[in-house]
Amino acid sequence: MSCNNKPVRASKGIPTFVRNALVRRRPTQIHSPMRYAKYSNVPSRHQNRCAAVFVDFDNLFSLLTERLEDRSYPDAVITEAIDELRRYLIEELRTPTHLTNAYADFSALSGNGSFIQRSLILQDVDPRFTAGAVQDNAAEVQLCTELMEVLHRREDITTFAVMTGDRLYLPLMQHLKHSGRTVLLVTLDPPSSEALSYLGEEAFVDLCNLLSEPTQRLLLGEGAARNGSVGREPREGIEYLAITDLAARRTLEIIEEYFGQYEEVYLTPLLRKLSELLDDDEHDPKTIINDLEAAGAVWLEKRRGFPYDYTVLLVDTDHPDVREIQQAFYERQEAESDDAYYEEEPYDAYDDYAEEDYDTYAEDEYTEDDLDEDLDDVEDYEDEEPFEKDEPVSYDDEHEAPEAEEADRR
């Protein structure tokens, strides 16, 4: 640590070494890139377009409880699906979610209802309590009532997503479509052919497609998945090629920095981010992705039911250069955070005083006579009789010792 070594003017009664010791370190803020942002705060190209998500938590929780059979917590599966749905809305449809409500009689849910509500609040989901003991379909009725209120009061809500188990809400969704709104009906069970023809296939979303592969296996069983992978054989016998292009290596860093928390990266927002951070005249994002795929560092897969086909990118962490780039990236991030945590700023507490203040205290020189007076004061103090020690306190039956009293408190 550096110190402020500028000479300090001597003054009577304030030793120099005391002044020079008054140096402190000032903590500063860490300026690290934000990797996790609230979905409602992500800017959209159409600032007047936003989405609302309504979750029939009661119906969905009941079905998941039956099918998971204690293999996982139903509320954790629901929150994972909500998070992924909102990510899709902002990254693919460029529509931020401004409202998310979940409806259930939380006191009647198996497990800790208070914990579930707290978890939803932390995820920016508003838990809406319904009187399930009074009416069986109270959650369904209240969801429809509040959704209609939002429809008529919030013109900025252009997309409505309803997440449910097996309740289809077909008349409600049809009314939303007739009102000029975009609708998404996220269901745990695939709809019937009649429902598809009534509302349109593009309006339905398979809830399982919102879940990670481990969660899908818990819900559907080992070896079962409904993620809609198309046209790709298992990655066996992949030949890894060295990644020497600087733009390609920088692309892997960008993927890790901005999308590293996801197992799959939506290709459209990734290309958009690469266009922002790289020079388009020299580096075409699509060409870079193709080069990384040819090197075995990433691969692309098609997905269905969202409600349109879309492409995701997956990073192969077994690639030697990918591991090297990821390790170097996180080591650099950690080093930058450590360096920024404390900033070495010497601080002299007496810098707040003006020069004339020092002169006031230093007008009289500290002469030999002053020294003799100080020494006489010290000798007088040493000649004083020492204080007599108090007699030890004895405790009788009426006054307990402090140790005994403390033990009783415990």
N, C-alpha and C positions, 0 to 999 in steps of 0.2 A: 504494500500500500504506500502510495506516495504521500508525503507530508508537506505542509506549508512551512518552508524553512526561511521565510523572509525575517530579517531582524526585527525584534520587538523592543521598543524603547522601554528602558527600565523605569519603574515608578515605585515609589515608596509604598510598602505594604502589599504589592502584587508581584511576587517573584516571577522571573522570566520563564522558568521551567513550567510554571503553572499555565502561563499563556500558551506556550508552545504545545502543551499537552491537550489543549482544547481543540482537537481536530476530530471530526466525525465523518462517517460515511453515509451518504444519502442514498437510500434505495430508489430505484427508478422503475418505471413500468416496463414490462416485457412487451416488445412489439413483435408479436409472432402472427403469422397469417391465420385467419379464421378458417377452420376447416368445416365447422359445423355451424350453420346459420338457420334461424327460424324460417320455416317455409313461408310464413306470412310476410317476411321482410325481404324476400327475394324479388328484385324488380322484374317487371314484365314489360314486353314490348307494347302491350295494351294495358295501360294502367287502370282502365275502367273495367277490366275483366278479372274476375276472381271466382273461386269455387267454394262450395259448402259441402261438408261431408256429414251425413246423418247415419248413425250406427244403431241398429237394433241389437243392442248388447245383450238384452235378455234372451232373445231367440237364438242368437249365435252362441252365447255361452252355454245354453242348454244342450245344443247339438254337439258342440265340441267336448263337453263333459262326457257324453255317452261314447264318443268315438275315440277319444284319447285314452280312456281307461287308465287313468293315473300315470300315463307315460310323460305327461307334461301338464303345465298349467294353462287352462283355456284362456285366461286373460292375457297371458304372455303371447299366445298365438294371435289374438285379436289386435293387440297393440303393434305387433310386428306387421300385420296386414295394413293397419291404418297408416303406419309410417311409410310403407312402401307405396301405398296408393297416393299419398300426398307428394311423395317424391316423383312419381310418374306424372302427376298433374302439372307440377312446375317444370320438370325437365323435358317432358315430351310435348305437352299441350301448352306450355308457357302460361299456365294459369295458377297463380298462387292460391293456397287455401286460406281463407280468412275466417272460417267458422267450422268447428268440428264438435258435434254433440253426440253423446252416447247415452242411450235410454235403457234403464233397468231398475228393478227394485233391488238395489245393491245389498240391502239388509237380508234378503232371502237367498243370495247367491252362496253356493258352497265355498267355504274358505273364509278369508278375512275380507269382508266387504269394504271396510274402511281402508285397508291397504290397497285394494283395487282402485278405489276412488282417488286415493293419493297418487297412485302411479299414473292414472289418466291425466290428472291435473299437471303433473310434471311433464307430460308429453304434449301439453297444450291442447288437451281434450276436455271439454266441459261435461262432467257427469251429471245427467239429468235424472233425478230420482222420480220413480213412478210408483203409484200405489198398487202394486201387484196383488196384495192381499184383498183389495176391494174389487178389482176387476182383472180377469186373467190376461186380457190383451191390452192392459193399460199402456204398456210401452209402445205398442203399435199405434194406438190412438193418439198418444201425446206426440209421437214422432210426426205423424201426418199433420196434426194441428200446428205444431211449431214450424214445420217446413212450409206450409201454406202461408203462415204469417211472414216468414222470411221472403217468400216469393213476391208478396205484395209490398213489402216495405224496403227491400234491398234490390234496387235495380242493377247494382254493380255485380250481383251474384248471377253469373251467366251459365255456370255449370253446377249441377246438383248430382252428387253421388250418394247412393243409399247402399249401405253394407248390411247384409242380413244372412240368416241361415237358409231357411226354406220359405220364408214369406216373400212373395214376389212384388207386392205393392204395384201391381200392373195399372190399375186405374189412376193412381197417383202419378206414376211415371208418364203415362199417356197424357195426362193434363199438363205436366211440365213441358213435354214436347210441343203440345199445341200452343203453349205460352212462349214458344221461341227459345227455350232453354236447351242446353246440351245435357243429356242424362247418362249416367252410368249406374247400372244395378249390379252390385258385387254380391254374388251368392256363393254359399258353400256347396250347394247341390246344383248340378247343371239343370237349366230350365228345360221344360218340355218343348216339343216342336210347335205346339199351339202358342206357347208363350213367346217363342222366338218370332213367329209370324205376326203376333199381335203387337209387339214392341219393336221388333227389328233386331237382328243378330248383333249388329254393331253396338247395341246398348248394353249388352251383357258382358260381365267380367267374371272369370273363374277366380274365386278367392284363393285357390291353391296356387295360382300363378303369381300371387303376391308374396308367397312364402319362400324362404330359403329351402334348399334341398334337404338339409337335416330335419327341418320342421315338417316338410312334406312326407318324409319317410316315417316320422312319428305319427302323422295323421293318417296316411294311406297304407302304411306297411312297408317293409323293406322291399326294394326293387320296384316300387310303384312311384310314379311321378307324373304330374300333369303339367309340366312346364312347357310342353309344346316344342321341344327341340326338333329341328328339322335338318335332315341331310348331312349329318356329321357322324362319322364313326368314332369310337373311343380313341383317345390320344395315346396310341401305342407306337413305339418305334419312331418317334419324332426326332428328326435330325436338328440339333441346335447349331446355329451359325453365329459367329461372333458379330456383335453389334458395335461397329466402329463409327458410324455416322453420328455427329454431335447432335443433330436435330432429333434423331431417333432416341438417343439416350436422354435428351431433355424431355421428350414426350413421355418416356417411362417415369421420369421424376414428376411431371405434371399429373399423370394418372395417379401416382401414389399420394401426391400432396392434396389434390382436390377430390379424388374419388376412392382413396385407399380404404375407406371404411365400408365399402360395398363389395360383395362377392362378384356381382355383375355390374358392368358400367354401360349405361345407355349410350349407344354410339352417337346419336344426334347431339346431345349436350356436350359430349366429349369433343366432337369436331368443332363445335361452336367455341369451346374454351381454348382449343388449340389455335383457332383463327385469331382469338384475342391476344394470345401470348406469343405466338410465333409470327414471323414475317411471311405473309402470304405470297409475296412476290418471289421469294426464294424457296419457301417450303410449303408444299401442298399437304394439308393434314391427311387427306385420304391416301395419298402416295406413301406418307410415312407409316400409316397404319398397315398398308399392304406390305411394306418392307419389313415391319416388325412381325407380321404374320408369316412371311416367307422365312424369317430367321427362327421361327418357333417360339418367339417370346410372348405372343398373344394369339388368340384365335377368336373368331366371330361365330355367333350362333343366332338362329332365328327363333323368335318367340311368337306365339299366337294368343289371341283372346284378350287384348289390352286396350281397346277393343279391336285394334288393327294389328297386323303383323309388325313386328319391330325387331331391331337387331341389337344384340348386346355384345360387349367385348369382355373377355376374360383373360387375365394375366397368368402366364405359366411361371410360377415361382420356382420351378425346378431348373429353369434356364440359368446357367452360371452367371451371365451378364446381368440378368434381372436381379438375382440375389445380391450381386456386387453393388448395383446401382441403388437398390433399396437400402442396403446396409449403410452405404456412404451417405445417402440422403438423411437417414434418421440420426446418424452420428453428427452430421453437420447441423441439423436442427437442434440437437441436444446441446452442442457446443455453443451455438448462437444464443440459446436461452440462458445458459450458465453465464456467458459473458455479459448479457444484458441485465441480469438480475440485480447486480449492484454496480453502480457507477462510482468510480473513485473520484470524489469531489472533496478536496480538503476544505474544511470550514473553520474559520477562526471566529470564535464568539465575540471577539473584540473588534471585528471589522465593522460592527454596527455603530461604533463610537467614532466621532470626528477626531481629527488630529489635535484640535485644541483641548479636547478632553484629556488626552494623554499629557499634554503640556501642563495642565492644571495640577495633575498629580505629581509631575516630575519637576515642579518649580524648585522645591527644596532638595538639595543634595543629601544623600544618605551618608553623613559624615561619620568619623570615628566616635564622636561623642554620642551619636545616635546608637551606634553599635554597643558602646559601654552601657547605655541605659537599658537596652534590651537584655544584655547579659545580666545586669543587676536584677532585672525582673525575674529572670530564670532562676537565679540563686535564691531570691526571696521565696519563690514558689517551692523550691526543693527544701528550704529550711522549715517550712510549715510542718506542724505535727500531722502525722497521718490520721485519717479517720479511724475511729474505733469500730471494730467489727461488731455487728449486732449479735446478741445471744441467740443461739439456735432456738427455733420455735418448737415447742413441744405440743403435741396434740393429745387432748384427752378424749373421753368417750363422746363428748358433745360436739367436737369438731373433728371431722375426718380429715385425713391427709389428702393433699391434692391428687396424688396418684389413685387413691381409692375412689375419690369423687369422679375422676375421669373414667375409671373403669365402670362405674355405675352408669355413666352417660352412654357408654358403648353398649 
